[in-house]
Amino acid sequence: MQVKTFRGPDTRTVLKQIRAELGPDAVILSTQNGTENGRPCCEIMAALEPPSVGNRLTNPEQPDIATPSGGAYPGWKQMHQEWSCLKEHLFSVLKPQADYNLLSPRQRQALEYLEREEVLPEVAMHLWRAMKNAPDKSILEELRTIVAVKPWTGRHWPEKLHAFVGPYGSGKTSSLLRLALNLRREFPNRRIALANADQHHGKGRLLLQHYAELGEFPFVDLRSPEDWRHLHREAYDMIFIDLPGLPAGDHLDAWLMDKEISLKGNCAVHLVLSPHYSNTILQRFIEKFQVPALSSLIWTKLDEAETYGSLVNLGYSTRLPVSALSYGTSLSSSLAPADHQNLWKLVFTHRLPRTIGGGPEKPLH
């Protein structure tokens, strides 16, 4: 198997490099987005398995299988299962070698707590390596380097287009409405429009339209490429777009290409997730909704979760900043812009953050 790492300014550019060099049968093993010298950087590890000689001999006329952008490559599922099994065995060997006696009692207690919160072994190993033989180093200091935050405010997110993606039921539409209301409080004179691009589920569209009318937000239903072009021509200061959750097997980049929609330039895409999902499913959602403009993670339904290790795991694996934390049913007082203080209070003490327009912090249990 040929394995190679490719680097570039964004995911689409790197994928073009991979297809040009390895062809359409290349399998994506991992994706890392970050910054290098202050500029966006994407690093993708790809692999190409040699064609099966047996298959060629028994069916020499069988054409090469090509897949559209965003689809599953041939053999991807089997390779993913094999890699997951290999990783599990690898960390089962490495974990006993991590001598927790090299940590101070305070460090060891914090790391063991994170493991109970279902933080992945690779994250625990990273923290252990960073703190061993450094008894004065705080685990929060190291966590800040692997889990970024970028509070969802108009000052931190000045882009004109904000698209919200995520699986059905994650609270995507509600988060969009909460952020629009919070932004209006922050900037009362801005003209903010709400747009719906989800034609699969009428409930979300009706909810968005209903609250757009109540809040006196302009509402746009996006059904065709012409609707999108018309939206860009309108003199809105900011546009909040509700994108579909997509059926199983579909990927956002392929959907955008099929609909002739471009999320480039002055645009940020926010992935809305809940810690209810397993780490494996959360990673699949990252792959499903991965586009170059993907900019932040929004965590919802926090009051219903039992553990919060997934907030650390996804921050570590994606390097995407957490922008907002949400819980409860109220649209006006159940969302808080993320910062390190409320994030780590949530993880270590299960204390819900103070929300905009809401009451004081309170413990979950």
Residue pairs with C-beta under 8 A, 6 or more apart in sequence:
1 47
1 48
1 49
1 50
2 22
2 47
2 48
2 49
2 50
3 29
3 45
3 46
3 47
4 21
4 22
4 45
4 46
4 47
5 43
5 44
5 45
5 46
6 14
6 17
6 18
6 21
6 43
6 44
6 45
6 46
7 14
7 41
7 42
7 43
7 44
8 14
8 17
8 41
8 42
9 39
9 40
9 41
9 42
10 40
10 42
10 292
11 31
11 33
11 42
11 44
11 290
11 291
11 292
12 253
12 292
13 42
14 42
14 43
14 44
15 44
15 69
18 26
18 28
18 44
18 46
19 26
22 46
22 48
23 48
23 64
24 64
24 65
24 66
24 67
24 73
25 48
25 49
25 64
25 65
25 66
25 73
25 74
26 46
26 47
26 48
26 73
27 46
27 47
27 48
27 49
27 73
27 75
27 76
27 79
28 44
28 45
28 46
28 73
28 76
28 287
29 45
29 46
29 47
29 79
29 83
30 44
30 45
31 42
31 43
31 44
31 45
31 287
31 290
32 42
32 43
32 44
32 318
32 319
33 40
33 41
33 42
33 43
33 294
33 318
33 319
33 320
34 40
34 41
34 43
34 319
35 41
42 292
47 79
49 75
49 79
55 62
56 62
65 74
67 73
67 74
68 254
69 251
69 253
69 254
69 257
70 250
70 251
70 252
70 253
70 254
70 255
71 249
71 251
71 254
72 249
84 280
87 122
91 121
91 122
91 125
94 121
94 125
95 121
95 124
95 125
98 124
98 125
98 128
99 132
100 108
100 111
100 112
100 128
102 128
102 132
102 133
103 111
103 128
103 131
103 132
103 135
104 135
104 136
107 131
107 135
107 137
107 139
110 139
110 348
111 124
111 127
111 128
111 131
111 139
113 348
114 123
114 124
114 127
114 139
114 309
114 312
114 347
115 124
116 307
117 307
117 308
117 309
117 312
117 347
118 279
118 307
118 309
118 310
118 313
119 309
119 312
119 313
120 279
120 309
120 313
120 316
122 316
123 146
123 312
123 313
123 316
126 146
126 316
127 139
127 142
127 143
130 137
130 142
131 137
131 139
131 142
140 340
140 344
143 312
143 344
144 340
146 312
146 315
146 316
147 311
147 312
147 315
147 316
147 322
147 343
148 315
148 319
148 320
148 321
148 322
149 321
149 322
149 323
149 338
149 339
149 340
149 343
150 156
150 157
150 296
150 321
150 322
150 323
150 338
151 323
151 324
151 337
151 338
151 339
152 179
152 182
152 270
152 296
152 298
152 323
152 324
152 337
152 338
153 183
153 186
153 337
154 183
154 186
154 187
154 190
156 323
157 268
157 323
159 238
159 266
159 267
159 268
160 236
160 237
160 238
160 239
160 266
160 267
161 238
161 239
161 241
161 263
161 266
161 267
161 268
162 179
162 238
162 239
162 240
162 241
162 267
162 268
162 269
162 270
163 241
163 243
163 263
163 267
163 268
163 269
163 270
163 293
164 172
164 173
164 175
164 176
164 240
164 241
164 242
164 243
164 269
164 270
164 272
164 298
165 172
165 243
165 245
165 252
165 269
165 270
165 271
165 272
165 289
165 294
166 172
166 245
166 271
166 272
166 273
166 285
166 289
166 298
167 245
167 273
167 277
167 285
168 201
168 245
169 245
170 245
170 272
170 273
170 274
170 300
170 301
171 272
171 274
171 300
171 301
171 326
172 204
172 242
172 243
172 245
172 272
173 204
173 207
173 208
173 242
174 207
174 300
174 326
174 331
175 270
175 272
175 298
175 300
175 324
175 326
175 335
176 194
176 208
176 240
176 242
177 194
177 207
177 208
177 211
177 215
177 331
178 326
178 331
178 332
178 334
178 335
179 240
179 324
179 335
180 192
180 194
180 215
180 217
180 240
181 215
181 331
181 332
182 335
182 337
182 356
183 190
183 192
183 238
184 190
184 192
184 215
185 356
185 357
187 237
190 237
190 238
191 218
191 235
191 236
191 237
191 238
192 217
192 218
192 236
192 237
192 238
192 239
192 240
193 217
193 218
193 219
193 220
193 231
193 234
193 236
193 238
193 239
193 240
194 208
194 211
194 212
194 217
194 218
194 219
194 220
194 239
194 240
194 242
195 219
195 220
195 221
195 222
195 231
195 239
195 240
195 241
195 242
196 204
196 205
196 208
196 209
196 219
196 220
196 221
196 222
196 241
196 242
197 222
197 241
197 242
197 243
197 244
197 259
197 261
198 204
198 205
198 242
198 243
198 244
198 245
199 205
199 223
199 244
200 244
200 245
200 247
201 244
201 245
204 242
205 221
205 242
208 219
208 242
209 219
209 221
211 217
211 331
212 218
212 219
213 219
218 234
218 236
220 227
220 231
220 234
220 239
221 227
222 228
222 231
222 241
225 259
225 260
225 261
228 259
228 260
228 261
231 239
243 252
244 255
246 252
246 255
246 288
246 289
250 288
251 287
251 288
251 289
251 290
252 288
252 289
252 290
252 291
253 290
253 291
256 262
256 263
256 291
263 269
263 291
263 292
263 293
264 292
264 293
267 293
268 293
268 295
268 296
269 289
269 291
269 293
269 294
269 295
270 295
270 296
270 297
270 298
270 323
271 285
271 286
271 289
271 294
271 296
271 297
271 298
271 320
272 298
272 300
273 282
273 285
273 297
273 298
273 299
273 300
273 314
274 299
274 300
274 301
274 304
274 305
275 299
275 301
275 302
275 305
275 307
275 308
275 310
275 311
276 301
276 304
276 305
277 285
277 310
279 309
279 310
279 313
282 310
282 313
282 314
283 314
283 317
286 314
286 317
286 318
294 320
295 320
295 321
295 323
296 320
296 321
296 322
296 323
296 324
297 314
297 315
297 318
297 320
297 321
297 322
297 323
298 322
298 323
298 324
298 325
298 326
299 311
299 322
299 324
299 325
299 326
300 326
300 327
301 326
301 327
302 308
302 325
302 326
302 327
302 346
302 352
303 327
303 328
303 352
303 364
304 327
308 346
308 347
308 350
309 347
311 322
311 343
311 346
311 347
312 347
314 320
315 321
315 322
321 338
322 338
322 343
323 337
323 338
324 335
324 336
324 337
324 338
325 335
325 336
325 338
325 342
325 343
325 346
325 353
326 334
326 335
326 336
327 334
327 352
328 334
330 358
332 357
333 355
333 356
333 357
333 358
333 359
334 355
334 358
335 355
335 356
336 342
336 353
336 354
336 355
336 356
336 358
337 356
342 353
342 354
342 361
345 351
345 353
345 361
346 352
346 353
349 363
350 363
350 364
350 365
351 361
351 362
351 363
351 364
352 361
352 362
352 363
352 364
353 361
354 360
354 361
